[in-house]
Amino acid sequence: MRGAFAELVRVPVGSAVAKPDELTFEQTAALPLAGTTALTLLRTCGVGPGSSLLVIGASGGVGTYTVQLAKARGVEVTAVCSTRNVEKARHRPLICVRLVLVST
């Protein structure tokens, strides 16, 4: 299987994992999409050690993954989120050098 947006899909038993109890079905479904999008972005742009990256929307799904994956690659990250999402950003493992809040 290479990827799909489908209501149902058949996969080998070893490729499936249980949905975490604390997440909704919608949240669980978003995990691979947001993570894959962030990883593709970093690979396509050639972001690596010594690079600097500005992530606007760092408290969202793709932004959260982008910050974490970039930091794991040795990138200096500045994360931007709105004041409305500051609590969400603070409680997620955003391991960034700078967190910039934008008043909305």
N, CA and C of each residue as an Amber inpcrd file, in Angstrom:
protein
   312
   0.8410000  -1.1730000   0.0000000   0.0000000   0.0000000   0.0000000
   0.8850000   1.2350000   0.0000000   0.6070000   2.1620000  -0.8770000
   1.4070000   3.3740000  -0.9930000   0.7390000   4.5800000  -0.3600000
  -0.5280000   4.5210000  -0.0530000  -1.2370000   5.6400000   0.5480000
  -2.6310000   5.7470000  -0.0180000  -3.5320000   6.2840000   0.7850000
  -4.9070000   6.3920000   0.3200000  -5.6940000   7.3280000   1.2160000
  -6.7120000   7.9270000   0.6430000  -7.7160000   8.6530000   1.3960000
  -8.9960000   7.8710000   1.1670000  -9.3250000   6.9960000   2.0950000
 -10.4700000   6.1170000   1.9020000 -11.1850000   5.9060000   3.2280000
 -12.4570000   5.6030000   3.1460000 -13.2130000   5.3030000   4.3520000
 -12.7740000   3.9690000   4.9420000 -12.4780000   3.0230000   4.0980000
 -12.0070000   1.7070000   4.5230000 -10.7920000   1.3180000   3.6980000
  -9.8750000   0.5960000   4.3270000  -8.7000000   0.1040000   3.6250000
  -8.2890000  -1.2210000   4.2600000  -7.7870000  -2.1230000   3.4520000
  -7.3440000  -3.4250000   3.9390000  -5.8270000  -3.3960000   4.0350000
  -5.2960000  -3.7540000   5.2090000  -3.8490000  -3.7720000   5.4250000
  -3.4660000  -5.0630000   6.1320000  -2.2110000  -5.4750000   6.0010000
  -1.7520000  -6.6450000   6.7600000  -1.8590000  -6.3790000   8.2590000
  -2.1330000  -7.4270000   9.0240000  -2.3250000  -7.2890000  10.4760000
  -1.1340000  -6.5900000  11.1340000   0.0620000  -6.8830000  10.7200000
   1.2530000  -6.2860000  11.3220000   1.4270000  -4.8070000  11.0280000
   0.6490000  -4.2680000  10.1020000   0.7510000  -2.8500000   9.7380000
  -0.2380000  -1.9780000  10.4970000  -1.1300000  -2.5780000  11.2450000
  -2.1700000  -1.8240000  11.9510000  -1.8200000  -1.6890000  13.4250000
  -2.2270000  -0.5720000  14.0120000  -2.0590000  -0.3600000  15.4540000
  -3.3940000   0.1080000  16.0250000  -3.5710000  -0.0790000  17.3060000
  -4.8140000   0.3230000  17.9700000  -4.8610000   1.8380000  18.1380000
  -6.0580000   2.3990000  18.0400000  -6.2730000   3.8230000  18.2710000
  -6.0870000   4.1060000  19.7550000  -5.2910000   5.1150000  20.1120000
  -5.1660000   5.4760000  21.5320000  -6.5180000   5.8860000  22.1100000
  -6.8310000   5.4070000  23.3030000  -8.1200000   5.6810000  23.9310000
  -8.3820000   7.1730000  24.1230000  -7.3360000   7.9560000  24.3690000
  -7.5200000   9.3730000  24.6810000  -7.7250000  10.2450000  23.4480000
  -7.6200000   9.6730000  22.2530000  -7.8040000  10.4390000  21.0280000
  -9.1100000  10.0720000  20.3330000  -9.6950000  11.0580000  19.6710000
 -10.8850000  10.7860000  18.8690000 -10.4340000  10.1010000  17.5690000
 -11.3960000   9.5710000  16.8170000 -11.0650000   8.9790000  15.5330000
 -10.4840000  10.0330000  14.5880000 -11.0260000  11.2410000  14.6480000
 -10.5460000  12.3220000  13.7840000  -9.1010000  12.6830000  14.1150000
  -8.7880000  12.7870000  15.4000000  -7.4210000  13.1070000  15.8100000
  -6.4560000  12.0000000  15.3980000  -6.8700000  10.7740000  15.5850000
  -6.0250000   9.6410000  15.2290000  -5.7670000   9.6040000  13.7200000
  -6.7900000   9.8810000  12.9320000  -6.6450000   9.8640000  11.4800000
  -5.6920000  10.9590000  11.0000000  -5.6040000  12.0490000  11.7340000
  -4.7570000  13.1660000  11.3210000  -3.2720000  12.9150000  11.5930000
  -2.9440000  12.0170000  12.4870000  -1.5490000  11.7960000  12.8620000
  -0.6420000  11.4700000  11.6750000  -0.9510000  10.4600000  10.8780000
  -0.0300000  10.1630000   9.7720000   0.0000000  11.2550000   8.7060000
  -1.1090000  11.9190000   8.4620000  -1.1430000  12.9670000   7.4380000
  -0.2840000  14.1600000   7.8490000  -0.4450000  14.6370000   9.0660000
   0.3230000  15.7970000   9.5280000   1.8130000  15.4690000   9.6210000
   2.1480000  14.3220000  10.1590000   3.5520000  13.9360000  10.2890000
   4.2360000  13.7490000   8.9460000   3.5480000  13.0970000   8.0180000
   4.1020000  12.8800000   6.6870000   4.2710000  14.1970000   5.9380000
   3.3140000  15.0970000   6.0870000   3.4090000  16.4110000   5.4370000
   4.6300000  17.1730000   5.9510000   4.8280000  17.1690000   7.2600000
   5.9710000  17.8710000   7.8570000   7.2920000  17.2650000   7.3860000
   7.3800000  15.9550000   7.3910000   8.6150000  15.2900000   6.9700000
   8.9110000  15.5570000   5.4990000   7.8920000  15.5090000   4.6540000
   8.0670000  15.7910000   3.2280000   8.5650000  17.2140000   3.0230000
   8.0040000  18.1630000   3.7680000   8.4380000  19.5570000   3.6840000
   9.9190000  19.6950000   4.0080000  10.3450000  19.1060000   5.1120000
  11.7420000  19.2290000   5.5310000  12.6830000  18.5750000   4.5210000
  12.3030000  17.4110000   4.0150000  13.1460000  16.7190000   3.0320000
  13.2070000  17.4790000   1.7130000  12.0690000  17.9600000   1.2450000
  12.0030000  18.6710000  -0.0360000  12.8110000  19.9630000  -0.0010000
  12.7570000  20.6600000   1.1180000  13.4540000  21.9450000   1.2400000
  14.9120000  21.7790000   1.6560000  15.3300000  20.5650000   1.9580000
  16.7180000  20.3290000   2.3450000  17.0970000  20.9310000   3.6820000
  16.1390000  21.0160000   4.5900000  16.3970000  21.5980000   5.9080000
  17.1880000  20.5960000   6.7390000  18.3300000  21.0410000   7.2720000
  19.1870000  20.1420000   8.0400000  19.9960000  20.8900000   9.0760000
  20.9660000  20.2220000   9.6690000  21.7890000  20.8240000  10.7240000
  22.3670000  22.1720000  10.2970000  22.2690000  23.1410000  11.1870000
  22.7810000  24.4740000  10.9060000  21.7930000  25.3940000  10.2140000
  20.6700000  24.8420000   9.7610000  19.6380000  25.6680000   9.1130000
  18.8100000  26.3920000  10.1650000  18.1620000  27.4560000   9.7430000
  17.1880000  28.1610000  10.5700000  15.8310000  28.0120000   9.9120000
  14.7910000  27.8440000  10.7230000  13.4580000  27.6150000  10.1830000
  12.4350000  28.4030000  10.9870000  11.5630000  29.1220000  10.2880000
  10.4470000  29.8280000  10.8990000   9.1910000  29.0120000  10.6160000
   8.5180000  28.5510000  11.6580000   7.2980000  27.7570000  11.5030000
   6.1210000  28.6060000  11.9530000   5.3300000  29.0580000  11.0100000
   4.1270000  29.8290000  11.3130000   2.9820000  28.8360000  11.4490000
   2.2750000  28.9100000  12.5550000   1.2240000  27.9220000  12.8230000
   1.7770000  26.7370000  13.5820000   2.7250000  26.9850000  14.4730000
   3.4250000  25.9100000  15.1760000   2.5580000  25.1470000  16.1620000
   1.3750000  25.6500000  16.4830000   0.5060000  24.9400000  17.4240000
  -0.4670000  24.0060000  16.7120000  -0.4520000  24.0150000  15.3850000
  -1.3320000  23.1330000  14.6140000  -0.7110000  21.7710000  14.3920000
  -1.4110000  20.9250000  13.6670000  -0.9510000  19.5580000  13.4390000
   0.3690000  19.4950000  12.6870000   0.4210000  20.0570000  11.4920000
   1.6450000  20.0190000  10.6910000   2.7400000  20.8280000  11.3610000
   2.3850000  21.9860000  11.9300000   3.3790000  22.8330000  12.5960000
   4.0480000  22.1470000  13.7690000   3.2780000  21.4470000  14.5750000
   3.8360000  20.7400000  15.7330000   4.8580000  19.7050000  15.2890000
   4.4870000  18.9150000  14.2860000   5.4250000  17.9130000  13.7780000
   6.6420000  18.5550000  13.1290000   6.4390000  19.6370000  12.3950000
   7.5550000  20.3090000  11.7280000   8.5740000  20.7910000  12.7470000
   8.1080000  21.4020000  13.8310000   9.0130000  21.8840000  14.8770000
   9.8130000  20.7280000  15.4650000   9.1320000  19.6600000  15.8300000
   9.8180000  18.5380000  16.4800000  10.7950000  17.8310000  15.5460000
  10.3800000  17.5850000  14.3030000  11.2580000  16.9090000  13.3550000
  12.4550000  17.7820000  12.9870000  12.2380000  19.0890000  12.8420000
  13.3400000  19.9990000  12.5270000  14.3470000  20.0420000  13.6730000
  13.8670000  20.1410000  14.8970000  14.7740000  20.1570000  16.0430000
  15.5820000  18.8640000  16.1230000  14.9320000  17.7370000  15.8160000
  15.6300000  16.4490000  15.8280000  16.7240000  16.3980000  14.7620000
  16.5940000  17.2250000  13.7150000  17.5940000  17.2880000  12.6470000
  18.6700000  18.3370000  12.9350000  18.6190000  18.9820000  14.0890000
  19.6270000  19.9770000  14.4340000  19.3750000  21.3510000  13.8590000
  18.1150000  21.6650000  13.6070000  17.7380000  22.9510000  13.0200000
  17.3850000  23.9330000  14.1330000  17.7530000  25.2090000  13.9450000
  17.3420000  26.2670000  14.8810000  15.9420000  26.7080000  14.4700000
  14.9760000  26.5050000  15.3660000  13.5710000  26.7270000  15.0280000
  13.0000000  27.9120000  15.7970000  12.2740000  28.7610000  15.0800000
  11.4500000  29.7910000  15.7020000  10.0110000  29.4120000  15.3990000
   9.2270000  29.2170000  16.4600000   7.8390000  28.7720000  16.3140000
   6.9030000  29.9450000  16.5710000   5.9100000  30.1210000  15.6990000
   4.9460000  31.2140000  15.8100000   3.5560000  30.6270000  15.9830000
   2.8360000  31.1580000  16.9760000   1.4300000  30.7810000  17.1320000
   0.6660000  31.9820000  17.6730000  -0.6420000  31.9310000  17.5600000
  -1.4660000  33.0280000  18.0380000  -1.6150000  32.9480000  19.5520000
  -1.9680000  34.0650000  20.1630000  -2.1810000  34.0580000  21.6080000
  -3.3260000  33.1180000  21.9740000  -4.2630000  32.9300000  21.0610000
  -5.3830000  32.0170000  21.2990000  -4.8900000  30.5830000  21.5190000
  -3.7740000  30.2200000  20.8850000  -3.2590000  28.8530000  20.9660000
  -2.0490000  28.6950000  21.8650000  -1.7310000  29.7110000  22.6460000
  -0.5090000  29.6630000  23.4490000  -0.5340000  28.5170000  24.4630000
  -1.6580000  28.2730000  25.0940000  -1.7140000  27.1760000  26.0630000
  -1.5120000  25.8360000  25.3860000  -2.0890000  25.6800000  24.2110000
  -1.9040000  24.4490000  23.4430000  -0.4260000  24.2680000  23.1010000
   0.2260000  25.3400000  22.6740000   1.6360000  25.2680000  22.3030000
   2.5190000  24.9640000  23.5040000   2.2030000  25.5480000  24.6260000
   3.0180000  25.3300000  25.8260000   2.8920000  23.9080000  26.3570000
   1.7400000  23.2790000  26.1480000   1.5330000  21.9330000  26.6800000
   1.9490000  20.8390000  25.7130000   2.2640000  21.1980000  24.4860000
   2.8000000  20.2200000  23.5410000   4.3100000  20.2310000  23.6590000
   4.9160000  19.1360000  23.2870000   6.3810000  19.0930000  23.3960000
   7.0730000  19.8760000  22.2820000   6.8180000  21.1880000  22.2420000
   7.4760000  22.0380000  21.2480000   8.8690000  22.3780000  21.7710000
   9.8430000  21.6550000  21.3130000  11.2060000  21.8160000  21.8150000
  11.9400000  22.8270000  20.9360000  11.4790000  24.0850000  20.9970000
  12.0560000  25.0960000  20.1140000  12.9040000  26.0850000  20.8860000
  13.7240000  26.7940000  20.1690000  14.5750000  27.8160000  20.7580000
  13.7490000  29.0330000  21.1110000  12.8620000  29.4490000  20.2250000
  12.0500000  30.6380000  20.4390000  10.5870000  30.3260000  20.1470000
   9.7070000  30.8550000  20.9720000   8.2600000  30.7750000  20.7130000
   7.7560000  32.2040000  20.6120000   7.2060000  32.5590000  19.4620000
   6.7120000  33.9070000  19.2090000   5.1960000  33.8620000  19.2250000
   4.5830000  34.7580000  19.9950000   3.1260000  34.8280000  20.0820000
   2.6360000  35.9980000  19.2750000   1.6060000  35.7710000  18.4920000
   1.0040000  36.8210000  17.6810000  -0.3720000  37.0950000  18.2280000
  -0.6280000  38.3240000  18.6160000  -1.9260000  38.7040000  19.1700000
  -2.9870000  38.6840000  18.0740000  -4.1310000  38.0210000  18.3910000
  -5.2180000  37.9790000  17.4110000  -6.5010000  38.4820000  18.0230000
